[in-house]
Amino acid sequence: MGVILFLAALSAVELPDVTGAEMEELRLWTSAKFEGTALTPPARPGIEVWYNHGPVQANARGGKPMHLGETAYNRGLYCHAPSKLTVRLSKPGVRFEARAGVDTNDNTSGGRGSVVYSICVGGQVVWKSDVMREGMPAVDVSVLLDGAASFELEVSDAGDGISCDQADWLDAKVTFADGSQSWLGDMPLRETGRRAYDTEPFFSFTYGDRSSREFLANWKLERTSTDIQDKRHGQRRESRLVWRDPATGLSVRCVGIAYTGYPVVEWTLYFKNEGASDTPVISNIQAIDTQFHRSGDEQFVLRGIRGDDCTPRSYEPYEETLAQGTAKQIANTGGRPTQESFPFFNIGRREGGLIYVLSWAGQWATEFERDGGDGLRISGGQGLTHFVLHPGEEVRSPLVVLMFYEGGPARAQNVWRRWMLAHNVPQPGGEPLKTMRSLCNGNYYPGLMTVASKEREFLQRHLDERIGFDCWWQDAGWYPCDGIGWPKVGTWEVDPIRFPKGLRELSDLMHENGKTTMVWFEPERVHAGTWIADRHPEWVHGGKDGGLLKLGEAPCREWLTNHIDRLLTEQGIDYYRQDFNMDPLPFWRGDDAPDRQGITEIRHVEGYFQYWDELLRRHPGMLIDSCASGGRRNDLETLRRAVPLLRSDWYNAPEGQQCLTYGLAQWIPYHGTGFIYPKDTYWIRSSFTPENSFGPAGEGVDNIDFALLRKLIDEHREISPYLLGDFYPLTPYTLAEDQWMAWQFHRPDLRGGVVQVFRRPLSIYESARLRLHGLEPDRTYTVKDLDKTETTKATGAELMEQGLLLTVPEAPRAVTIVYSTGA
């Protein structure tokens, strides 16, 4: 078969550096909502579209050059009457020049279309054309601006209807007093009508039988804002808003944080009974309940990914236009926050948009409701709240995060990734988290349960073979669980029969060889016949029969914290892995009285974070791995304390692994997955993530190609720093086995990156041209296929505009390309 060229170029993606306009939008929002002052949005340099029949297009018409007769033009603005634009300049203008004429195309040819052009400066018409039709020569335009900061371009119908009134402002440019010039086609295009944010509360709840919108304005409100600073986050702005009801003593406190280096704001609500008797029922708490607006004919487009359900479709991206007059509800299932649904959302408009995250380590629900006009109402909170508060009692809401952005969705996701790495991904010991390779035996079923001597042989064999792992991962089953196997959890001691010297002899072996140790725990699920169920049934929803640990109760949590702390210390355990293989929601709701619905869940979520926070306080260099039957508990607050080193319990085929990376990498920069060897290069490279775990499943290691394993683990170490860079999909998402999938990770700070490319087993395509993103156009990059010895060189402009041409004759095949300037 000959080479088939497969063009896999998505739309151009802007660099993800934060802009002044994005920080300005953050300031407008926080000023209105936190400080109570609505600011008028200032005018920004660029082109404001008051109206236009269809979208204004820059430097093209339908992705192709504009035409007047036979002459093609690649600079200018394509408009359609009626059209009115305001050009706002960054400095005083001297002259505007252009060529005006009706575009020649299949719709207009033959003299169709009739328009009149005009230009206004300072509110005065300074130039106006005669009636112009297709086929007429272009009119040269040259207008003095006399230092104006703005001017208007208008195209009107000539009186015979707007059909075919397709008007071009060709080679349009502004000359400034300093001699510099700016092409209109390169200026930002945006709709007019930016609104000031109102000062109304941005959350809601019901108190008794009344909505907070009816009475909150009558409660006493205290506002305070202070700058806070620490080593990790630098300076941020903290705001506290407290509403108090003089009749019942209920206080509602909002604690918000605005970041100074990113266009991000977050907040959490707290409800406290400061009175002497129970409050009326507080219900339907929406941690966010507010409106956002669009301009003109813009649409709101909702983008996100599915949650984990242990299938290859976990983290599958979706995109949906929110139509006027409709509402979309999204919620997780079972009480684990990223099970089936994922509470991270990108709401895009034509130019820019909003990232919204609802973080709650329990059951949540959110809604996107379009009105009949230009508004979108976003609401979200805990799935069920209907409770009274006793005197002195306080509860909290989910965390809400908003990020404002300009440009397209891919750029927004990279700004988000950078914020996640800078301010959220854990830093054990105060240092940025490094990529990791973990070795796990995985023998934890009855009949395969490992013993210390066999585990030591297993580890020593990998040390002798010089396999470059960093961490020994002891998974489930190291505790007494006779007859049943690993699911029998609740006796948190090392099995003295299989590990007579404890785990310490193995962790010591690892430490002697410069490795670390991570051990699996699942404290929240309690099996019948274990120490906790038998000795403390009062600590378990379900009692002696087993169930959910009451982590929200202080005596239980304090015992667990002290006990696990002792185990970590005595056994030499460096990293703590916590799993959660049950749905807690039925236990939470089954424990609540009719006037206390939601309380048990809140206390459990609070206790979960308190437990981890205390462990981290006692072990400041410790990494926590978050697992919940895979990736079902990856809310943002969990991710501030832990990383998901097994992003899903589904890792059964390389194509699915590729798709999981494609979806999840847009939101969570540090995550892990694994492969059970023996596997080939295609499979192993499909599993490369910032953390990569590997090991056998019962067959032992005698049939392992250690040379291949060593080579690929070393390759992972080489490329893994790039995996924490900006992420650019290079092909569409698909599970189809007859396609290619590719993406790029780019580190501007390292002036390099990696391209991971997969020709799937049924693909007929032997070549692909992939246009890269984020490079410096004038720099020369050295490009290397890690399966070859030779290198090539290309400029950043060549790699971004012409693309990287790859030929892959075999299928399936995974190709790893690294590039760097060498600087």
Beta strands, then each sheet from edge to edge (+ up, - down):
strand 1: 5-7
strand 2: 46-51
strand 3: 57-58
strand 4: 66-68
strand 5: 71-73
strand 6: 76-80
strand 7: 83-88
strand 8: 93-102
strand 9: 114-121
strand 10: 124-128
strand 11: 132-133
strand 12: 139-144
strand 13: 150-157
strand 14: 166-176
strand 15: 181-183
strand 16: 189-191
strand 17: 204-207
strand 18: 210-211
strand 19: 220-230
strand 20: 234-244
strand 21: 250-259
strand 22: 264-273
strand 23: 282-286
strand 24: 288-293
strand 25: 300-305
strand 26: 317-322
strand 27: 327-331
strand 28: 344-348
strand 29: 353-359
strand 30: 364-370
strand 31: 375-382
strand 32: 386-387
strand 33: 394-396
strand 34: 399-405
strand 35: 436-439
strand 36: 471-474
strand 37: 516-521
strand 38: 525-527
strand 39: 540-541
strand 40: 546-549
strand 41: 575-578
strand 42: 596-597
strand 43: 624-626
strand 44: 672-676
strand 45: 691-695
strand 46: 726-729
strand 47: 740-747
strand 48: 752-759
strand 49: 767-770
strand 50: 780-785
strand 51: 791-795
strand 52: 804-807
strand 53: 813-820
sheet 1: 1+ 49+ 52-
sheet 2: 10+ 9- 13+ 7- 2+ 16+
sheet 3: 3+ 6- 14+ 8- 12+
sheet 4: 3+ 6- 14+ 15-
sheet 5: 4+ 5-
sheet 6: 10+ 9- 11+
sheet 7: 18+ 17- 23+ 32- 42+
sheet 8: 19+ 20- 21+ 22- 33+
sheet 9: 19+ 20- 21+ 22- 34+ 29- 28+ 25- 26+
sheet 10: 24+ 31- 30+ 27-
sheet 11: 43+ 41+ 37+ 36+ 35+ 45+ 44+
sheet 12: 38+ 40- 39+
sheet 13: 46+ 47- 48+ 53- 50+ 51-
end
